[in-house]
Amino acid sequence: MPGLSSTVNSLPLAASLSVARAAGESGWKPYMEGDAKAGEQLFFEEKGKALCAKCHTVNRKGGRVGPTLDRIASRRSPEFIMESIVQPSKFIDPLFEAVQVITGEGKVLQGLRINETNFSIQLREENGRFHSLMKRDLEAFRVMDKSMMPDNLAEQLTVKQLHDIFAFLMTLE
């Protein structure tokens, strides 16, 4: 996808990790204008390519594995939002780190760490299934260095669809 990846990859690190977003703070613009209505449809589409609402919640609608995106446009910079769509593993909020465990029976589970103590860990799989496990019963445990969000979304969607989703997210103030 010419243009999109070079636009995102050329962002200076400080700008790409900017948390605050004030009016006129950034001169960064997306590669093209998106259609927020079309982006909203893509976001909530249950059998589409994006499947955003499978994990993310907006206005109490959607999944519980990814961060809630209500007011995301007032909490994060446009650069950060676009970068999070096309490179979701570049910055993973510690509250949304994925973990993988292997039980004593050899079962592999991967999901969002909900809670962890010295003795136990609770995780929620992408499908919403919740597990509470005693650490003494695990063969292995590790924090994943990749986001649970697909890192190939830019390959699955068209440039227009990516910008439509971005435009929808930018309406969430």
Helices and strands as residue ranges (DSSP letters): H 4-9, H 13-16, H 36-44, G 52-54, E 57-58, E 61-62, H 72-75, H 78-86, G 94-96, E 98-103, E 108-116, E 120-124, E 130-134, G 135-137, E 138-143, H 153-156, H 159-170
